[in-house]
Every structure is written in C-alpha cells, then in structure tokens.
Amino acid sequence: MTQKGAQEGHTFLELLTVLVVLGILSALAGPSLASLQAQVQLQAVTTELASELRLARQLAVTRRDRVLVTLMREQQMVEVRLLQEHAAHHWYRYGQKRVTIDRPTNGDQIVFYPSGRTATATTIRLHGRDGRMRTITVGLNGRVRIR
C-alpha cells in the first residue's frame, strides 16, 4: 500500500536495464540499417539517372534538337545540354549518395537526336558502397532500361 500523496517512479536500476537493452538492439540493427541505406541510395541514383536520360531523349524530340548528356564522374554530376544553346539545360548531382559510376561503354557523352535515337548503344554501371551494382542501358533506339 502506498500513502496518499506519495509518488511512484522507476528505480535507477530499471532505467539502466532499459538503456542497456536499447543499446544492444541498436548495436544489432546498425549494420543492417547501413546496408539498407546503401541499397536505397544506389536504387535512387539509378532511377534518377535513368530519368535524366529519358528526359534528355524527350527534350531532343520536343525541341527538335540534339541533346548531349555528359557524365562528369569526377565531379559526380550529370549535365544535360541542348546543342543549339550555349548553356546547360540542367545538372543532376549524385555525389552525396556515395554511388560511383564506371566509365560508360561508349564514353562519358550520350547524344540523343531529334528522332529520339542515339548514335551508339551505351551501358552504364553504378556501384553502391556495399558492393551492389545496377546497370542502365541506352539502346540505339534511345530506349533507357534499368537492369
């Protein structure tokens, strides 16, 4: 029985036990969360880069101009440029996601023509920091696929 007005609370030992249990759970979950984050970042960059390539193709068709996509791997960014204009249309920066891109099979530049086609088929390999790899292919018809 407790007296009227007395406060009930947790003992220091109970609070310490809860903190130890939370510490153990976070230590066990940490590596899997880091792996999950690396996987999500690789998927995000792959999807966003494929979207940039599709947008470049669409720009070429709608503007009736050649569109140059340049992978600036050292700067960890992609530049999209209409060839009749002197300035870049836009950039996509992926550096904060810690994903690396290999040199594409046909060089760092992809040109989309007003027909939507490209001069050469290209394969782009992306690597996450956990060793996973994704591939984007651009066909001669300009179609962009993620594998």
C-alpha positions in Angstrom: 0.0 0.0 0.0 1.2 3.5 -0.8 0.5 6.5 1.2 -1.7 9.2 -0.2 0.5 11.8 -2.0 3.5 9.5 -2.3 5.0 9.5 -5.8 5.7 6.2 -7.6 8.6 6.0 -10.1 11.1 3.8 -11.6 14.3 2.9 -9.9 17.7 3.7 -11.3 18.3 0.0 -11.9 15.2 -0.3 -14.0 16.1 2.7 -16.2 19.6 1.4 -16.6 18.3 -2.0 -17.7 16.1 -0.3 -20.3 19.1 1.7 -21.6 21.2 -1.5 -21.9 18.5 -3.3 -23.8 18.1 -0.4 -26.2 21.9 -0.2 -26.7 22.1 -3.9 -27.5 19.2 -3.6 -30.0 20.7 -0.6 -31.8 24.1 -2.4 -32.0 22.5 -5.3 -33.7 20.4 -3.2 -36.0 23.1 -0.8 -37.0 24.9 -2.8 -39.7 21.7 -3.9 -41.4 20.4 -0.3 -41.5 23.7 0.8 -43.1 23.4 -1.9 -45.7 19.7 -0.9 -46.3 20.7 2.8 -46.7 23.4 1.9 -49.2 20.9 -0.2 -51.2 18.3 2.6 -51.2 20.9 5.2 -52.3 22.0 3.0 -55.2 18.4 2.5 -56.3 17.7 6.2 -56.0 20.7 7.2 -58.1 19.9 4.5 -60.7 16.3 5.6 -61.0 17.2 9.3 -61.1 19.9 8.8 -63.7 17.6 6.8 -65.9 15.0 9.6 -65.6 17.6 12.2 -66.6 18.4 10.1 -69.7 14.7 9.7 -70.6 14.2 13.5 -70.1 17.1 14.2 -72.4 15.6 12.0 -75.0 12.2 13.7 -74.6 13.9 17.1 -74.9 15.6 16.1 -78.1 12.2 15.1 -79.6 10.2 18.0 -78.4 12.8 20.7 -79.1 13.9 19.1 -82.4 17.5 19.5 -81.4 20.3 17.2 -80.4 20.7 16.8 -76.6 24.1 16.0 -75.1 24.2 14.2 -71.8 27.7 14.3 -70.2 28.6 12.1 -67.2 31.1 14.1 -65.2 32.2 11.3 -63.0 34.9 13.1 -61.1 32.5 15.9 -60.1 29.8 13.3 -59.5 27.2 15.0 -61.7 25.4 14.8 -65.0 25.0 17.7 -67.4 22.1 17.9 -69.9 22.7 20.3 -72.7 20.7 21.3 -75.9 23.4 21.6 -78.5 22.0 24.7 -80.1 22.1 26.5 -76.8 25.3 27.7 -75.2 24.4 26.9 -71.6 23.5 23.7 -69.9 19.8 22.9 -69.6 20.3 21.4 -66.1 22.5 19.3 -63.9 21.9 16.3 -61.7 24.3 15.9 -58.8 24.6 12.5 -57.1 27.7 12.9 -55.1 26.1 12.9 -51.6 24.6 9.5 -52.2 28.1 7.8 -52.3 27.5 5.9 -55.5 30.2 5.5 -58.2 29.6 5.2 -61.9 32.0 3.3 -64.2 33.0 4.8 -67.5 30.1 4.0 -69.9 30.9 1.6 -72.6 30.9 4.3 -75.3 32.4 7.2 -73.4 31.1 9.8 -71.0 28.8 11.5 -73.5 25.5 10.4 -74.9 23.8 12.3 -77.7 20.1 12.0 -78.4 18.9 13.1 -81.8 15.5 14.7 -82.7 14.2 11.3 -83.7 14.9 10.1 -80.1 17.7 7.7 -81.3 21.3 7.6 -80.2 24.4 7.1 -82.4 25.7 4.2 -80.2 24.2 1.9 -77.6 25.7 2.5 -74.1 25.8 0.6 -70.9 26.3 2.5 -67.6 27.3 0.6 -64.4 26.6 2.0 -61.0 28.2 0.7 -57.8 26.9 1.2 -54.2 29.2 1.4 -51.3 28.1 -2.0 -50.1 29.3 -3.7 -53.4 25.9 -3.9 -55.1 25.7 -3.0 -58.8 23.0 -1.7 -61.1 23.1 -1.3 -64.9 21.4 1.2 -67.2 21.4 0.6 -70.9 20.6 3.1 -73.6 19.7 1.4 -76.9 20.2 2.7 -80.4 16.5 3.5 -80.5 17.1 5.7 -77.4 15.2 3.5 -75.0 16.5 3.6 -71.5 16.4 0.4 -69.3 17.4 -0.4 -65.8 18.8 -3.9 -65.1 
